[in-house]
Amino acid sequence: MLAKTTTSNLGYQQITPGATSTALTIPAGARFILIQSHTNPIRWRDDGTAPSATIGMRIPVGVDFLYDGELQKFRIIEEATGAIVNISYYA
């Protein structure tokens, strides 16, 4: 029998990242995020280096992306002006 896993939603954040990389506002206890970009693709990195509009892992518009790494190192940037990013935080 599989053990049941329970998750709790700890909050939501909408970011307009702009041309400078942006860190997240992480609620206490958050272990992973669900992130989706609207209007324009975004790029992200979690290795301590800021992403740029052309360098970093890409999240296309409308794609749900689940991330469970080091949230405090996660940074995003827009590929083109006007990106809107929705993020839900979970424990």
C-alpha positions as MATLAB code, in Angstrom:
seq = 'MLAKTTTSNLGYQQITPGATSTALTIPAGARFILIQSHTNPIRWRDDGTAPSATIGMRIPVGVDFLYDGELQKFRIIEEATGAIVNISYYA';
ca = [
       0.000    0.000    0.000;
       1.250    3.484   -0.844;
       1.461    6.099    1.879;
      -0.827    9.075    1.421;
       1.000   12.364    0.918;
      -0.659   15.577    2.007;
       0.290   18.986    0.656;
      -0.743   22.392    1.910;
      -0.996   25.548   -0.150;
       1.012   28.215    1.672;
       0.356   31.120   -0.637;
       0.255   32.657   -4.058;
       2.356   35.315   -5.733;
       2.086   37.100   -9.076;
       5.329   38.587  -10.403;
       6.057   40.847  -13.349;
       9.769   40.028  -13.474;
      11.068   42.705  -15.840;
      14.515   42.845  -17.422;
      16.337   42.218  -14.118;
      16.236   38.777  -12.491;
      13.766   38.488   -9.639;
      13.817   36.320   -6.514;
      10.695   34.792   -4.986;
       8.943   35.859   -1.788;
       8.877   32.440   -0.149;
       6.432   31.700    2.677;
       7.851   29.894    5.718;
       7.718   26.128    5.313;
       7.399   26.118    1.501;
       9.077   23.098   -0.094;
       7.992   23.382   -3.725;
       6.257   25.691   -6.193;
       3.937   25.445   -9.145;
       4.792   28.195  -11.610;
       3.200   29.323  -14.873;
       4.054   32.197  -17.204;
       1.412   34.222  -19.012;
       1.828   36.569  -21.988;
       5.596   35.904  -22.541;
       8.069   33.108  -21.798;
      10.422   33.383  -18.829;
      13.835   31.941  -17.949;
      14.977   30.631  -14.578;
      18.136   29.516  -12.790;
      18.802   28.089   -9.337;
      22.586   27.827   -9.327;
      23.384   31.203   -7.757;
      23.767   32.966  -11.117;
      21.087   35.319  -12.417;
      19.321   34.250  -15.622;
      19.169   36.561  -18.621;
      16.615   36.931  -21.404;
      18.611   34.374  -23.424;
      20.350   32.222  -20.782;
      18.614   29.933  -18.307;
      15.987   27.229  -18.326;
      12.932   28.307  -20.337;
       9.281   28.152  -19.275;
       6.994   28.751  -22.270;
       3.667   30.553  -21.919;
       0.913   28.422  -20.385;
       3.136   25.541  -19.234;
       2.743   24.382  -15.617;
       6.199   23.860  -14.092;
       6.672   22.124  -10.719;
       9.935   22.957   -8.937;
      11.132   21.317   -5.712;
      14.759   22.436   -5.454;
      16.347   25.243   -3.442;
      13.609   27.874   -3.544;
      15.845   30.582   -2.088;
      18.165   30.296   -5.132;
      15.340   30.308   -7.708;
      15.389   33.466   -9.862;
      13.335   34.381  -12.918;
      13.518   36.899  -15.739;
      11.297   37.704  -18.709;
      12.386   36.896  -22.251;
      10.391   39.839  -23.603;
       8.689   42.812  -21.980;
       5.368   42.158  -20.285;
       5.713   38.676  -18.780;
       3.360   37.861  -15.919;
       4.214   34.894  -13.692;
       1.843   33.109  -11.297;
       3.337   31.052   -8.471;
       1.688   28.836   -5.843;
       3.739   27.710   -2.833;
       3.281   24.311   -1.180;
       4.505   22.381    1.859;
];
